[in-house]
Amino acid sequence: MKKDSDKEQRILDTAAELFSRQPFHKVLLSDVARVAAVGKGTLYLYFKSKDDLYFAVLFKEFSTLVETMKRFLDGSDLPPDRALAGVIRILAEHCFARSLHLELMGPVITCPVTEQWKRKRAELWTLLEDVVRCGVESGQFRDEGPAMTARYVSGLVRAVCLFAPTGADPEEVCLHAEQFVLRGLGVKE
């Protein structure tokens, strides 16, 4: 895949929209090319296959999520419970933001297994782990395994967003996830 360009961005944005509205097997590269206003051959300059394009869309969404969390944590002087609640909210809101996230974020935790994806997942888990460790060090949280907790938190929030009870709204899910995790870490409300 070539480095970032306007065409590549247009292709990614178009593919994200099409993948969010249709099952993977129904999205045709010719449709992506037509809607993105590029030639089909141009797609292959940037992406080897439809799978490659799909995973590039997934990675872009996941990277956006991690960068949003980083910006939130870098710019805050919040106590650990509020920092963790904020990160949980960012994760949940990201999943609920539009149907794209619900469709595309599902496989992020389990596939693909490239070094790029491993590094990005590790980045997410490190952000969460650092917040939990800070809470443990300050005496606000009780947790013997911050590294495991980081994985639980990301998996828990993703799962509840993907499989929320009928009628649950994003605010309700965010609040419940925050409270559930904080109670598990020994934070009283």
C-alpha angles and dihedrals in degrees: 000000000000121000121271118303137156091258093049090049091049090050092049093047092048093047091048090054094047094045090050092056102039138036114266094252092056096054108094122200088225088060091049090050093047095049092043089050095235132117117263088241089057089061089060091054087064105027130032095210145347088272090054090050092047093051091046088056090049092049093049091053093046092047090051090053094050092046091051090053092048092052091049094050095041092054099045137087092189124145113256096260092054092042091052092044089051093050091048089051092050090051094047095044090048090054092047096041093097138338090266091074094049091050098039105034094059097086097037096098096049107031153082105023103207126133090249091056093043090054093048093048090048089051091055093047092046091054091052094041092051091054091049092047090050089052092049092048092050091049093243096111133042111211133140096191115040092166091057092042090056089057093045092051095051092045094045095051093044092049095048091049092049094045104027116158115266110277096018111139125213094253092053092049093047093049094046093048091049093049094044094052095042092050088050089055092050099257114146118215 
